[in-house]
Amino acid sequence: MNPVASRLKAIAVTAAFFALSGFGLLGVIWGLAALPFMLPGGLALTAYRPHDTISVLSDLRMPVALTSGFLVASAIVLVFSSAYLDKMIAIFADVLLMLMAALAGFVAGYWVLLRLAGYDNFLRLDFLQLAVIPPIVVFLVSVISLPWLRSSWLVRIPAVVALLLAAPLMLVHLP
């Protein structure tokens, strides 16, 4: 199977799963809060504010910082020729991509239910554009062949320098 296609499928499934989970969770919270009797912790359910959860999950500083760390780690891995390090950075990329897909999916699930409930749209186009940059960067860097990048010093050195320069630029130019 094509590793790029399987990775894209895993990202899509993760995002969809967490979108359904977020949608369902908010529905359960609202359903329990609407019960005619009080459950233990019921006051907290009625006071729950979904926008607080969304603001935490949609804070782009964490994905940007982790992506920057991934770029530096990739540069370090390029310096050494190690199958173990190559596998480690591939796993790191997959974990980051799944984490970002889960965050995006969960926010999307909340967004759908809040929109259906008549709340104003809280996701702006500029936010969405910034939100896709970290996963695209991680994905693109992760599909580049590390052995190919190490094939010659004329390729390896500029790749290491580019990764090392891109990392702080992401931190400075993205939220």
C-alpha positions in Angstrom: 0.0 0.0 0.0 1.2 3.5 -0.7 2.5 5.0 2.6 1.4 8.5 1.6 -2.2 7.3 0.8 -2.3 5.3 4.1 -1.1 8.2 6.1 -3.7 10.5 4.5 -6.4 7.9 5.2 -5.3 7.7 8.9 -5.3 11.5 9.2 -8.8 11.6 7.7 -10.2 8.8 9.8 -8.7 10.4 13.0 -10.2 13.8 12.2 -13.6 12.2 11.4 -13.6 10.1 14.5 -12.8 13.0 16.8 -15.3 15.2 15.0 -18.0 12.6 15.8 -16.6 12.3 19.3 -16.7 16.1 19.9 -20.2 16.4 18.4 -21.4 13.5 20.6 -19.7 14.8 23.7 -21.3 18.2 23.4 -24.6 16.6 22.7 -24.3 14.4 25.8 -23.3 17.4 28.0 -26.3 19.4 26.8 -28.6 16.4 27.1 -27.5 15.7 30.7 -27.8 19.4 31.6 -31.4 19.5 30.2 -32.6 16.6 32.4 -35.5 17.6 34.7 -33.5 16.3 37.7 -30.1 17.1 39.0 -27.3 14.7 38.6 -24.1 14.8 40.7 -22.1 17.5 39.1 -25.1 18.8 37.3 -24.4 22.4 38.1 -21.1 22.1 36.3 -22.9 20.7 33.3 -25.3 23.6 33.1 -22.4 26.1 33.5 -20.3 24.4 30.9 -19.1 26.7 28.1 -18.1 24.9 24.9 -16.3 27.9 23.6 -13.8 27.6 26.5 -13.0 24.0 25.3 -12.7 25.2 21.7 -10.4 28.0 22.6 -8.0 25.6 24.4 -8.1 23.0 21.5 -7.8 25.6 18.8 -4.8 27.4 20.3 -2.3 27.2 17.5 0.7 27.8 19.6 1.1 24.1 20.6 1.0 22.7 17.0 3.3 25.5 15.8 5.8 24.8 18.6 5.7 21.0 18.1 6.1 21.5 14.4 9.1 23.7 15.0 10.5 21.0 17.3 9.9 18.4 14.6 11.8 20.5 12.1 14.8 20.8 14.4 14.6 17.0 15.3 14.5 16.3 11.5 17.6 18.4 11.0 19.4 16.5 13.8 18.3 13.1 12.3 19.7 14.2 8.9 23.1 14.7 10.4 23.4 11.1 11.5 22.8 8.0 9.4 20.8 5.8 11.7 17.8 3.5 10.9 16.7 3.9 14.5 16.6 7.7 14.2 14.9 7.6 10.9 12.1 5.4 12.4 11.9 7.6 15.4 11.4 10.8 13.3 8.8 8.9 11.2 6.9 8.0 14.4 7.2 11.5 15.7 5.7 12.8 12.4 2.8 10.3 12.6 2.1 11.2 16.2 2.1 14.9 15.4 -0.2 14.4 12.5 -2.7 12.3 14.5 -2.6 14.8 17.3 -3.3 17.7 14.9 -6.0 15.7 13.2 -7.7 14.9 16.5 -7.6 18.6 17.6 -9.0 19.7 14.3 -11.7 17.0 14.3 -12.8 17.7 17.8 -13.1 21.4 17.1 -15.0 20.7 13.9 -17.5 18.4 15.8 -18.2 21.1 18.3 -18.4 23.7 15.5 -21.0 21.7 13.7 -23.2 21.2 16.7 -22.9 24.8 17.8 -23.8 26.0 14.3 -26.8 23.6 14.3 -27.8 25.1 17.7 -27.8 28.6 16.2 -24.5 29.9 17.6 -22.5 32.3 15.5 -19.6 31.1 13.4 -16.4 31.3 15.5 -14.0 29.9 12.9 -12.6 32.5 10.6 -10.9 31.9 7.3 -7.6 33.4 8.4 -7.6 31.0 11.4 -8.3 28.0 9.2 -5.5 29.0 6.8 -3.0 29.3 9.7 -4.3 26.0 11.2 -3.4 24.0 8.1 0.2 25.2 7.9 1.7 23.0 10.7 0.2 19.7 9.6 1.2 20.4 5.9 4.8 21.2 7.0 5.0 18.0 9.1 3.5 15.9 6.3 5.7 17.3 3.6 8.9 17.0 5.6 7.9 13.4 6.6 7.4 12.2 3.1 10.8 13.3 1.9 13.2 10.4 1.8 15.8 10.7 4.5 18.3 8.4 2.6 17.9 10.6 -0.5 18.6 13.8 1.6 21.7 12.1 2.9 22.8 11.0 -0.5 25.3 13.8 -0.8 26.6 16.6 1.3 25.4 19.0 -1.4 21.9 18.0 -0.5 22.3 17.2 3.2 23.8 20.5 4.3 21.2 22.8 2.7 18.4 20.5 4.0 19.8 20.7 7.5 20.2 24.5 7.3 16.7 24.9 5.8 15.1 22.9 8.5 17.0 24.7 11.2 16.0 28.1 9.8 12.4 27.1 9.2 11.8 26.1 12.8 12.2 29.5 14.4 10.5 31.3 11.5 7.4 29.2 12.2 7.5 30.3 15.8 7.9 33.9 14.9 5.4 34.2 12.0 2.6 31.9 13.1 0.6 32.4 16.4 
